[in-house]
């Protein structure tokens, strides 16, 4: 691991950091740890961030289209954390889209 200008944060205890951090930084630290906290601070400090769920939803749809074999709807639903109905909706939409192209 390369040294960064914020590696000194590693010298503070977890208790000390938890007491100092608040808001989004506290959330990042508690969920992702010190490495991610340092990277976020080094690269994104001062920015307001909004993390949209749309790219992940689009990735789920792509994953389903690539991996659905006609019989694995339950497995995909469990793996992706969505309902079986959602899997079927994705496949049905894809089939309608394919029919409209032909």
C-alpha positions as CSV (number, residue, x, y, z in Angstrom):
1,X,0.0,0.0,0.0
2,X,1.4,3.4,-0.9
3,X,1.6,6.1,1.6
4,X,-0.9,8.9,1.4
5,X,-1.1,12.4,2.8
6,X,-3.8,11.2,5.1
7,X,-2.3,8.0,6.5
8,X,-1.9,9.8,9.8
9,X,-5.6,9.0,10.4
10,X,-4.6,5.4,10.9
11,X,-2.7,6.4,14.1
12,X,-6.0,7.5,15.7
13,X,-7.9,4.8,17.5
14,X,-11.3,3.6,16.3
15,X,-12.9,5.2,19.3
16,X,-11.2,8.5,18.6
17,X,-12.2,8.5,15.0
18,X,-15.7,7.5,15.7
19,X,-16.0,10.4,18.2
20,X,-14.6,12.9,15.7
21,X,-16.5,11.9,12.5
22,X,-20.1,12.8,11.9
23,X,-22.5,12.7,9.0
24,X,-21.5,11.1,5.8
25,X,-17.9,10.6,6.9
26,X,-19.1,8.7,10.0
27,X,-21.2,6.5,7.8
28,X,-18.4,5.8,5.3
29,X,-16.0,4.9,8.1
30,X,-18.5,2.6,9.9
31,X,-19.6,0.8,6.8
32,X,-16.4,0.8,4.7
33,X,-13.4,1.3,7.1
34,X,-10.4,3.4,7.2
35,X,-9.0,2.7,3.8
36,X,-12.1,3.9,2.0
37,X,-12.4,6.8,4.4
38,X,-8.9,8.0,3.4
39,X,-9.5,7.5,-0.3
40,X,-12.8,9.4,-0.2
41,X,-11.2,12.3,1.8
42,X,-8.2,12.4,-0.5
43,X,-10.2,12.4,-3.7
44,X,-13.6,13.8,-3.0
45,X,-13.4,16.1,0.1
46,X,-15.5,19.2,-0.3
47,X,-17.9,17.6,-2.9
48,X,-21.5,16.9,-2.3
49,X,-22.3,13.3,-3.5
50,X,-25.5,11.7,-4.5
51,X,-25.3,8.0,-5.1
52,X,-28.2,6.9,-7.4
53,X,-29.6,3.4,-7.3
54,X,-30.3,3.5,-11.1
55,X,-26.9,2.2,-12.3
56,X,-27.2,-0.7,-9.9
57,X,-30.8,-1.4,-11.1
58,X,-29.6,-1.3,-14.7
59,X,-26.7,-3.7,-13.8
60,X,-29.3,-6.1,-12.2
61,X,-31.3,-6.0,-15.4
62,X,-28.2,-6.6,-17.6
63,X,-27.1,-9.5,-15.3
64,X,-30.6,-11.1,-15.5
65,X,-30.6,-10.8,-19.3
66,X,-27.1,-12.3,-19.6
67,X,-27.7,-15.1,-17.0
68,X,-31.4,-16.1,-17.3
69,X,-31.6,-19.6,-18.8
70,X,-35.3,-20.1,-18.6
71,X,-35.3,-22.1,-15.4
72,X,-33.2,-20.1,-12.9
73,X,-35.5,-17.3,-11.9
74,X,-35.5,-18.3,-8.2
75,X,-31.7,-18.5,-8.0
76,X,-31.3,-15.1,-9.8
77,X,-33.9,-13.5,-7.5
78,X,-32.1,-14.7,-4.4
79,X,-28.6,-13.8,-5.7
80,X,-29.7,-10.3,-6.7
81,X,-32.0,-9.6,-3.8
82,X,-35.1,-9.0,-5.9
83,X,-38.4,-10.8,-6.3
84,X,-39.1,-13.5,-8.8
85,X,-41.7,-11.2,-10.3
86,X,-39.0,-8.6,-11.0
87,X,-36.9,-11.3,-12.8
88,X,-39.9,-12.2,-15.0
89,X,-40.7,-8.5,-15.6
90,X,-37.1,-8.0,-16.9
91,X,-37.4,-11.0,-19.2
92,X,-40.8,-10.1,-20.5
93,X,-39.7,-6.6,-21.3
94,X,-36.7,-8.0,-23.1
95,X,-38.9,-10.4,-25.1
96,X,-41.3,-7.5,-26.1
97,X,-38.3,-5.4,-27.1
98,X,-37.0,-8.3,-29.3
99,X,-40.4,-8.8,-30.9
100,X,-40.7,-5.1,-31.7
101,X,-37.3,-5.1,-33.4
102,X,-38.4,-8.0,-35.7
